[in-house]
Every structure is written in C-alpha cells, then in structure tokens.
Amino acid sequence: MASFEKLCISCKHQGCCTNSAVPLVFSHDFEDLKAIGKNSDEFLKEVNVYGKKVKAIRKKENSNICMFWDEAKKMCSIYKNRPFDCRAYPFDIHLVDGKYHWIVYSCNPQSGWEWSEDYLEMLENDKQFEEVMDQIEIFAGHTRMILPQESDKTPFTILREVRYKKSKK
C-alpha cells in the first residue's frame, strides 16, 4: 500500500514548513497553541484574506522557514498541536467546477492516491473541519491570494469532492 513515506521520500520539493506557505490558524488551532504557550504575536501574525483578518503562523526572521520548524531535528516542534492547515498538507481544498474538492500537491501526479481516502475522512472528521468549511473561501483562497505565483506553479491532482454536512448547533 502506498503512503506519504513511499511517495514523498524521493521528492526534491521543499515541504510547506521550509517554503513560503502561510498556514492559517482557526479557533481550535489557536486553543491548541494556547495550551502549549505558542499563541502570542511572537509565533502568530495577522494576514488579510479577502478583507478578513485571520491568524497565521509566522516565519523565522528573514527566512521562509516556519517558526515551529526545528532545523536541527528536521521536524515540527509542535507536531501534536499543529494547525489543521498543517495537518492537511499536502492535501488542500480547491473550488473546481463550482464544488469544493480535495486536491493533493504532488510531484508524483501519476501516483495512486487510493490510500489517501482514510486520511481525507480523518480530516473531514477533525474538530477544526466545520470552522474551515464555514470559512472555506478564506481557507481555499488564502494560498492563491497570498502566494499567487507559487500556487499557479505547484502541480496537484484532484482526488474527490469534499464531504461535509454542517452540524446543527
């Protein structure tokens, strides 16, 4: 069975932690960061996406490296508390033909992605998913708005339509 490790081990692209990606931080994400004392302006910044101010993870000074990337260990220092946007990568949600679809950024576009279904279902059941879908224009559009040249160059594969039913609160 295919997996991230097998598909990504030969990839020469930078991961989102060491490139110009700007992961958004929604309310549950903020609470997770607050629980470990990483929710201050030292770690987060506000970005404007379609006129709405949203929290995002800062980069280290004068670099494209995520504030939480441990360069010595080559891993995320807040992995268990990382935001939904980070948990979802390399998957993302794009509007395709008027409907939201899961896509995967990949330098292996011909790969078999059947194994990813369990992961997509996990994301759709994540505590943060409802808020992401409530603000889908921001979530799906922030990369294109903040980094338009890069988002247009990054290859991706459309996996399937997003499955979402708004809960009755």
C-alpha positions as CSV (number, residue, x, y, z in Angstrom):
1,M,0.0,0.0,0.0
2,A,1.3,3.5,-0.9
3,S,1.8,6.1,1.8
4,F,3.4,9.5,2.4
5,E,6.7,8.0,3.0
6,K,6.9,6.0,-0.2
7,L,5.5,8.8,-2.3
8,C,7.4,11.7,-0.8
9,I,10.8,10.2,0.1
10,S,12.2,10.9,-3.4
11,C,10.6,14.3,-3.7
12,K,13.1,17.2,-4.2
13,H,10.5,19.9,-3.4
14,Q,10.6,21.7,-0.2
15,G,7.9,20.9,2.3
16,C,5.5,23.5,3.5
17,C,7.5,24.0,6.7
18,T,10.5,25.3,4.8
19,N,8.9,27.2,1.9
20,S,6.7,30.2,1.6
21,A,3.4,28.5,2.7
22,V,1.4,30.6,5.2
23,P,-0.6,28.1,7.4
24,L,-3.8,29.6,8.8
25,V,-4.8,29.3,12.4
26,F,-8.5,28.8,13.2
27,S,-10.1,28.9,16.7
28,H,-9.5,25.2,17.7
29,D,-5.9,25.6,16.4
30,F,-5.5,28.7,18.4
31,E,-6.6,26.9,21.6
32,D,-4.2,24.0,20.9
33,L,-1.4,26.5,20.5
34,K,-2.5,28.4,23.6
35,A,-2.3,25.1,25.6
36,I,1.4,24.9,24.9
37,G,2.1,28.7,25.2
38,K,2.6,29.3,21.5
39,N,-0.3,31.6,20.7
40,S,1.4,35.0,21.1
41,D,2.4,37.5,18.4
42,E,5.9,36.0,18.7
43,F,4.5,32.9,16.9
44,L,1.5,34.2,15.0
45,K,0.7,37.1,12.8
46,E,-2.5,38.5,11.2
47,V,-3.0,38.2,7.5
48,N,-5.7,39.8,5.4
49,V,-7.6,37.3,3.2
50,Y,-10.5,38.8,1.2
51,G,-10.9,41.7,3.7
52,K,-11.0,39.4,6.8
53,K,-8.2,39.3,9.3
54,V,-7.0,35.8,10.0
55,K,-4.2,34.4,12.2
56,A,-1.3,32.6,10.5
57,I,2.0,31.1,11.6
58,R,5.0,33.4,11.4
59,K,8.2,32.6,9.6
60,K,11.6,32.8,11.2
61,E,13.2,36.2,10.8
62,N,14.5,36.9,7.2
63,S,13.5,33.4,6.0
64,N,10.7,31.2,4.6
65,I,11.1,28.7,7.4
66,C,8.2,28.1,9.8
67,M,8.5,29.5,13.3
68,F,8.0,25.9,14.6
69,W,10.4,24.1,12.3
70,D,13.3,22.5,14.3
71,E,16.2,22.8,11.7
72,A,18.5,20.5,13.7
73,K,16.0,17.7,14.1
74,K,14.3,18.4,10.7
75,M,10.9,18.2,12.2
76,C,8.0,20.2,13.5
77,S,8.5,21.3,17.2
78,I,4.7,21.4,17.8
79,Y,3.7,18.4,15.7
80,K,0.9,17.2,18.0
81,N,-0.5,20.7,18.2
82,R,0.0,21.8,14.6
83,P,-2.9,23.7,13.0
84,F,-5.4,22.0,10.6
85,D,-3.8,23.6,7.7
86,C,-0.5,21.8,8.5
87,R,-2.3,18.5,9.3
88,A,-4.0,18.7,5.9
89,Y,-0.8,19.2,3.9
90,P,-0.1,18.0,1.1
91,F,-3.9,17.9,0.7
92,D,-5.9,21.1,0.2
93,I,-9.4,22.2,-0.8
94,H,-9.9,23.9,-4.2
95,L,-13.1,25.1,-5.9
96,V,-13.4,23.1,-9.1
97,D,-16.4,23.5,-11.4
98,G,-18.4,25.2,-8.6
99,K,-17.8,22.5,-6.0
100,Y,-15.1,22.1,-3.4
101,H,-12.7,19.2,-4.0
102,W,-9.8,17.7,-2.1
103,I,-6.6,18.0,-4.1
104,V,-3.1,16.8,-3.4
105,Y,0.0,18.8,-4.2
106,S,2.4,16.4,-5.7
107,C,5.5,16.0,-7.8
108,N,4.1,12.5,-8.4
109,P,0.8,13.3,-10.2
110,Q,0.5,9.8,-11.7
111,S,0.7,8.1,-8.2
112,G,-2.2,6.0,-7.0
113,W,-3.9,8.0,-4.2
114,E,-6.5,5.4,-3.2
115,W,-4.7,5.0,0.2
116,S,-5.4,8.7,1.0
117,E,-9.1,8.1,1.4
118,D,-8.7,7.2,5.1
119,Y,-6.7,10.4,5.6
120,L,-9.3,12.6,3.9
121,E,-12.0,11.1,6.1
122,M,-9.9,11.8,9.2
123,L,-9.6,15.4,8.1
124,E,-13.3,15.7,7.4
125,N,-13.9,14.4,11.0
126,D,-11.3,16.7,12.5
127,K,-12.6,19.1,15.3
128,Q,-11.5,22.1,13.1
129,F,-13.1,21.0,9.9
130,E,-16.5,22.6,10.4
131,E,-14.9,26.0,11.0
132,V,-12.7,25.5,8.0
133,M,-15.7,24.8,5.9
134,D,-17.6,27.7,7.4
135,Q,-14.7,29.9,6.2
136,I,-13.9,27.9,3.1
137,E,-13.4,31.0,0.8
138,I,-10.6,32.0,3.1
139,F,-9.2,28.5,3.6
140,A,-9.3,27.6,-0.1
141,G,-8.3,31.0,-1.3
142,H,-5.6,32.1,1.0
143,T,-2.7,30.5,-0.8
144,R,-3.8,31.8,-4.2
145,M,-4.2,35.3,-2.7
146,I,-1.0,35.4,-0.6
147,L,1.3,33.5,-3.0
148,P,-0.4,33.7,-6.4
149,Q,2.7,32.9,-8.5
150,E,3.6,29.8,-6.4
151,S,0.1,28.4,-6.2
152,D,-0.2,28.6,-10.0
153,K,3.1,26.7,-10.4
154,T,2.5,23.9,-7.9
155,P,1.2,20.7,-9.6
156,F,-1.8,19.0,-8.0
157,T,-4.1,16.1,-8.5
158,I,-7.9,16.3,-7.9
159,L,-8.9,13.5,-5.6
160,R,-12.6,13.8,-4.9
161,E,-15.4,16.2,-3.8
162,V,-15.3,17.3,-0.2
163,R,-17.9,15.6,2.0
164,Y,-19.3,18.0,4.5
165,K,-22.6,18.3,6.3
166,K,-23.0,21.3,8.6
167,S,-23.8,20.2,12.1
168,K,-26.9,21.5,13.8
169,K,-25.6,23.6,16.7
